[in-house]
Amino acid sequence: MNHEQSRALYDRALSVLPGGVNSSVRATRPYPFFVEKGDGGHVIDADGNRYIDFVMGYGPLLLGHSLPEQIQSAIQQHAAEGPMYGAPTEVEVELAEFVTRHVPSVEMLRFVNSGTEATVSAVRLARGYTGRDKIVVMQGGYHGAQESTLVEGEGDHTAPSSPGIPESFAEHTLTVPFNDEDATREVFEEHGDDIAAVLTEPILGNYGIVHPVEGYHDTLRELCDDHGSLLIFDEVITGFRVGGLQCAQGAFDIDPDITTFGKIVGGGFPVGAIGGKSEIIEQFTPAGDVFQSGTFSGHPVTMAAGLETLRYAAEHDVYEHVNELGDRLRSGLQDILRDQAPEYTVVGRDSMFKVIFTRDGPDSLEGHCEAGCRQRESCPRFEYCPKNGADVKQAETERWERLFWPAMKDQGVFLTANQFESQFICDAHTGEDIENALEAYKEAI
């Protein structure tokens, strides 16, 4: 493949953008390719190279790049009527009504502009509602670029994971390994009266996709109830992707107090939302005393794109299609690993997937989950499959980034650029795309 235009654009970008990118996950070695346009389930770069796109904007593009006419029309109409107003519009009420009808725990919503803003606001809301300061997060969980969750360490021995964050922020953040019930109970035994909330992704989505072991979320729910803490599900990634219109909380039959949304709920435009029980969400100003506000919150173009995307998904069997392709792809990857790299692990659910380059594993996939690890105790590889972020971090991350990702790119398959970020299937992908991707995996692995 020729990448002369991308190389030239990268040289220009380095002069005006730190690292040549506007989000660190877009940086690749030796330089990223620059996208010119999307086309269904594909992207075309500045040099005319075409790729099967499994990045999907890091998750928002449930329908792919070529939006159905009803969504395009809604976006164009609202953009033509005026970019924004600083006043409420009907479409933001309609989108809130759609979400509250379909997501079991959500009675009320506050829209914001990003997943990070949603989780920042959710933590502030939980602290304001409970009158407590401490929050519990999962090691390897990701909740956006916010000071309260950019921490490292274990239990109450935490420190900021990035320069620029005061130590005092980390003092109020307790960390536990995902799927570790004992560690979570210990944290609550020591700090339960001071814990405002547990903040977790239903499935770790930024650390290789880690599925919960059976009963783990029930334990979190029980501990929060016993200690008067709130359970916050961060569904920025899983929302309206895992579990369909009921989201992951519906799939796992868990009733969180607060849910954060992003990505799909805005139909590919910048968005975030905080939803939950009315008595909690009403603590936001102006109904309550917890301050939250934003100039672009509830932006009419974003609201229209999100509403029509979800309506289309509900009316056109989108989830049946993407989930079937996901099962087919993960099953095909299992077959490839069985012959070529049985120590590796296929993970994912519904339209999410990944191959984790786990080390020193069994030399057989006999008895493993058919289409992605589900943490079954009866599985012969149960103790070996990644249970938390630390397990994924021990995988062959350098091999994934330096060798595997470029090899897939050279075969026309666009994957997220590191071992940790999830990959996604969209409604525009076809069976042929899946078969071509599997052939590329077979060659690259």
DADALIN-V407979 format. One record per pair of residues at least 24 apart in sequence whose ideal C-beta (glycine too) atoms are under 6 Angstrom apart, sorted by the first residue. I is the first residue (numbers start at 0). J is the second residue. Records with the same first field share a line. If there is no record, write none. Layout:
BEGIN
I = J ; J
END
This chain:
BEGIN
0 = 48
1 = 46
2 = 32 ; 46
4 = 45 ; 46
5 = 32 ; 33 ; 44 ; 45
8 = 33
27 = 416
37 = 64
38 = 64
39 = 63 ; 65 ; 427
40 = 425 ; 427 ; 428 ; 432
50 = 411 ; 413
51 = 412 ; 432 ; 436
52 = 413
53 = 414 ; 422
54 = 413 ; 415
55 = 423 ; 425
58 = 236 ; 262 ; 423
59 = 262 ; 263 ; 267
60 = 267 ; 425
61 = 263
62 = 426
63 = 425 ; 426 ; 427
67 = 311
69 = 307
70 = 307 ; 308
73 = 303 ; 307
74 = 300 ; 303 ; 304
77 = 299 ; 300 ; 303
78 = 300
83 = 298
88 = 299
90 = 299 ; 302 ; 303
91 = 297 ; 302
93 = 306
94 = 302 ; 305 ; 306
97 = 309
101 = 244
102 = 246
103 = 249
104 = 248 ; 254 ; 255
105 = 258 ; 274
106 = 276 ; 277
107 = 277 ; 280
108 = 272 ; 274
109 = 273 ; 283
110 = 272 ; 296 ; 297
111 = 271 ; 293 ; 296
112 = 269 ; 271 ; 293 ; 295
113 = 269 ; 271
114 = 143 ; 235 ; 261 ; 271
115 = 143 ; 144 ; 145
116 = 271
117 = 259 ; 261 ; 271 ; 272 ; 273
118 = 142 ; 143 ; 233 ; 259
119 = 145
120 = 273 ; 291
121 = 231 ; 257 ; 259 ; 273
122 = 147
124 = 289
125 = 195 ; 196 ; 229
126 = 195
127 = 282 ; 289
128 = 279 ; 282
129 = 195
131 = 193 ; 195
132 = 171
133 = 171 ; 173 ; 190 ; 193 ; 194
134 = 172 ; 195 ; 196 ; 198
135 = 173 ; 186 ; 194 ; 197
136 = 174 ; 198
137 = 177 ; 199
138 = 174 ; 176 ; 388
139 = 203 ; 206 ; 387 ; 388
140 = 200
141 = 205
142 = 233
147 = 172
176 = 387
177 = 203 ; 209 ; 387
178 = 212 ; 215 ; 386 ; 387
180 = 218
187 = 222 ; 226
191 = 226
194 = 228
196 = 228 ; 229 ; 231
197 = 223 ; 230
198 = 231
200 = 233
201 = 232 ; 237 ; 247 ; 251
202 = 237
204 = 236 ; 421
205 = 419
206 = 388 ; 391 ; 419
207 = 353 ; 355 ; 391 ; 419
208 = 346 ; 347 ; 351 ; 353 ; 421
209 = 385
210 = 372 ; 373 ; 374
212 = 374
216 = 251 ; 253
229 = 256 ; 257
230 = 255 ; 256
231 = 257
232 = 258
233 = 259
234 = 258 ; 260
235 = 259 ; 261 ; 262
239 = 263
240 = 350
241 = 348 ; 349
243 = 318
264 = 305
265 = 301 ; 305
266 = 304 ; 305 ; 308
268 = 301 ; 304
270 = 301
317 = 426
320 = 426
321 = 350 ; 424 ; 426
322 = 349 ; 350
324 = 424 ; 428 ; 433
325 = 349 ; 350 ; 352 ; 424
326 = 370
327 = 433
328 = 352 ; 433
329 = 370 ; 371
330 = 369 ; 370
331 = 437
335 = 440 ; 441
337 = 364
339 = 444
340 = 444
344 = 372 ; 384
345 = 371
346 = 371 ; 372
347 = 371
350 = 423 ; 424
351 = 421
352 = 422
353 = 421 ; 422
355 = 391 ; 394
356 = 394 ; 395 ; 398 ; 399
357 = 394
394 = 418
403 = 443
406 = 443
407 = 439 ; 443
410 = 439
412 = 436 ; 439
END
